[in-house]
Amino acid sequence: MGLSKYILACTLCVSQLSVFAQSDLLDKKLRNYVKEFNANDNEAVINKISNAQSADWMAANVPLLDCPDKEIEEKYYFRWWSYRKHIKDTPEGTIVTEFIEPVKHAAKYNAISCALGHHLYEGRWIKNNDFLKEYVNFWLYKADVGEKKPRFHQFSSWLDDALLAYYKVNPDKEYIKSIIADLDKDFQKWEQDRKLANGLFWQHDVKDGMEESVSGSRVDKNMRPTINAYMYANAVALSTFADILGDQALKAKYQAKAEEIRKLTINELWDKDEKFFKTKVEKTNQLHEAREAIGFVPWYFNLPLDQKEYAQAWDQLLDTAGFKAKWGLTTAERREPTFRTRGSGHGCEWDGAIWPFATTQTLRGLANLLTNYKHHAKVDKNVFYNELHKYAWSQQMYGKPYIGEYQDESNGEWLKGDHPRSKFYNHSAFMDHVIQDLIGFKPRLDAAFDINPLIPNGKWDYFCLDNLTYQGKQVKILWDKTGKHYQQGKGFKVFVDGKLVAKKSSIKPLSVKL
C-alpha cells in the first residue's frame, strides 16, 4: 500500500471510530435519562411499551439529541419517554391517548381527538410509525361507531394539515389515495356543522379544547381564529393531496376554499387598531376586546400576509402586560381586566393560565414567522429560543420533569396539582419544536429537505441530532465550532445514511437532495 493510501485509510478509520464513539455517547445519554425517568415513575398504567422496554424502543425509534442546553435536552428525552406511554393497542387498531388515566369525556379506549394534530406532528419522527395510520383510521372510520354522540368532531381538528406534515416525512401515496374521498367528506361535514352564511366557521370554546376563555363560553357560537385557521390549513392540505394524486378538479376546489377562508379570516377577524386576530362574538357580531393566544394560531399555518401590519401582533410576546410571564406564555393578555378570574384553578379555564397546548401553537407560529416571512416586527431568534427554553424549564414539578394540564403563570404551579389523570398529559408538542424549528429540519414533498435553524448566533458551540428517519433515509445533523467535541472536524455538517452530503463553516440555512 502506498503512503497516500495508507494515510487515507488511517483517516477513514479514525473518522469511523469517532462516529461510533459519538453514537455510543448518544445511546448512553438516552439510557441515563430513561433510567432517571423510570426511577421517578410508579407506572400506574402500562400500554403498548412498558418502562422496562422504553430505552430500547427509544434508541431504535426516535432521533437522538446532544446539545449544551440541558433543559431542552432533558425535556426532549422526557417528552419522547412520555409520548411512548400513550401508544396503545386496541381491538380497533393502535391509537395515541391524551390522558394516561381514563376520563369520563373520552371516547372508547380513552381516545380523545383534541390533540390529534399534535400527536401526528410529534409521531411522524418515530422510525416505525405505521401505527399512526391506524390512529387516523380509528378517527375516520371507527371512533363514532356505537357512540351516542360524535367523538371525532367533539373537538376542532387540523387532521388534514397534520397528515400532510406526516406525509412529507413518510410519503405513502397509496394510503392517501385510499382515504382522500373520506377526507373530502369530512371537510364537507365540518362545513355543514360549523360554517356560517358569511363563510366563517364558528366553535364553542370547549370544543376548541379551551373550556372557559376570555372571549366566549361553552355555549356561544363564536367565530374564532382557531377553527378558521384549521379549516384553511385543511383546505390547503387537501388541495396538495389532490395535486399529488393528479385530481385537478379536487385541487382547484380546495384551492378556492383555502383562499376564501384566508380572505375572510383576515378581513373579519383582524383588529386593525390593536393589530391582532381576535374572536368575533356571535351576540354582537363584533370583535372581542381582548387579545388571546389563539390570535397567533393563523401563523401556525402561514395564513397571514407577509406585511408589517400583521407582524406587529408578535410584539405582544415581549410585553409583560401582553403574554410574557415568568413561567411561559399566557393564554390571554395580562392587561385584560378579567385575566384569571374564572375559577379556582380547577375548572380548566383558558383566561390566562399557561396551557402547553397553546404554547405549542404559539411557538410554531413564531417559528414560521421567523422562517417563512420577511417581516418580523421586534421578535427574532433570541425570542424564540428564550421562550422554547422557558417552555422546557416549565415542564417540572418538585424539581423533576413533569408535563401536566395547565400552570400558574407566576409560580409555575400545575393547577390540577399532581392529579393522576394529569400526569404525562399528551396534549401538546415539544420534540417537533426542537427538530423542525430550533434545529430547523424542514421536510419537503420532493426527495429533499431544507435546514433553517433558529439557534441564535453564538448560542451553541455544538449539537448533534442523529437517528432521524426521513423518507426512508437516516439523517444526522452536526455542529461543532472547534471540531474537538465530536472529533469530526469543524463546521455544520449533514449526513445521509452515513455519507457527508452538505457542509458549512457556520450554522446557516442549506438544502439537501436525497
C-alpha positions, 0 to 999 in steps of 0.5 A: 500500500502506498503512503497516500493510501495508507494515510487515507485509510488511517483517516477513514478509520479514525473518522469511523471510530469517532462516529461510533464513539459519538453514537455510543455517547448518544445511546448512553445519554438516552439510557441515563435519562430513561433510567432517571425517568423510570426511577421517578415513575410508579407506572400506574398504567402500562400500554403498548411499551412498558418502562422496562422496554422504553430505552430500547424502543427509544434508541431504535425509534426516535432521533437522538439529541446532544446539545449544551442546553440541558433543559431542552435536552432533558425535556426532549428525552422526557417528552419522547419517554412520555409520548411512548406511554400513550401508544396503545393497542386496541381491538380497533387498531393502535391509537395515541391517548391524551390522558394516561388515566381514563376520563369520563369525556373520552371516547372508547379506549380513552381516545380523545381527538383534541390533540390529534394534530399534535400527536401526528406532528410529534409521531411522524419522527418515530422510525416505525410509525405505521401505527399512526395510520391506524390512529387516523383510521380509528378517527375516520372510520371507527371512533363514532361507531356505537357512540351516542354522540360524535367523538371525532368532531367533539373537538376542532381538528387540523387532521388534514394539515397534520397528515400532510406534515406526516406525509412529507416525512413518510410519503405513502401515496397509496394510503392517501389515495385510499382515504382522500374521498373520506377526507373530502367528506369530512371537510364537507361535514365540518362545513355543514356543522360549523360554517356560517352564511358569511363563510366563517366557521364558528366553535364553542370554546370547549370544543376548541379544547379551551373550556372557559376563555376570555372571549366566549363560553361553552355555549356561544357560537363564536367565530374564532381564529382557531377553527378558521385557521384549521379549516384553511390549513385543511383546505390547503392540505387537501388541495396538495393531496389532490395535486399529488394524486393528479385530481385537478378538479379536487385541487382547484376546489380546495384551492378556492376554499383555502383562499376564501377562508384566508380572505375572510379570516383576515378581513373579519377577524383582524383588529386593525387598531390593536393589530391582532386576530381576535374572536368575533362574538356571535351576540354582537357580531363584533370583535372581542376586546381582548387579545388571546393566544389563539390570535397567533394560531393563523401563523401556525399555518402561514395564513397571514400576509407577509406585511408589517401590519400583521407582524406587529401582533408578535410584539405582544410576546415581549410585553409583560402586560401582553403574554410574557410571564415568568413561567411561559406564555399566557393564554390571554393578555395580562392587561385584560381586566378579567385575566384569571378570574374564572375559577379556582384553578380547577375548572380548566379555564383558558383566561390566562393560565399557561396551557402547553397546548397553546404554547405549542401553537404559539411557538410554531407560529413564531417559528414560521414567522421567523422562517417563512416571512420577511417581516418580523416586527421586534421578535427574532431568534433570541425570542424564540429560543428564550421562550422554547427554553422557558417552555422546557424549564416549565415542564417540572414539578418538585424539581423533576420533569413533569408535563401536566394540564395547565400552570400558574403563570407566576409560580409555575404551579400545575393547577390540577396539582399532581392529579393522576389523570394529569400526569404525562398529559399528551396534549401538546408538542415539544420534540417537533419544536426542537427538530423542525424549528430550533434545529430547523429540519424542514421536510419537503414533498420532493426527495429533499429537505431544507435546514433553517435553524433558529439557534441564535448566533453564538448560542451553541458551540455544538449539537448533534441530532442523529437517528432521524428517519426521513423518507426512508433515509437516516439523517444526522445533523452536526455542529461543532465550532472547534471540531474537538467535541465530536472529533469530526472536524469543524463546521455544520455538517449533514449526513445521509445514511452515513455519507457527508452530503452538505457542509458549512463553516457556520450554522446557516440555512442549506438544502439537501437532495436525497 
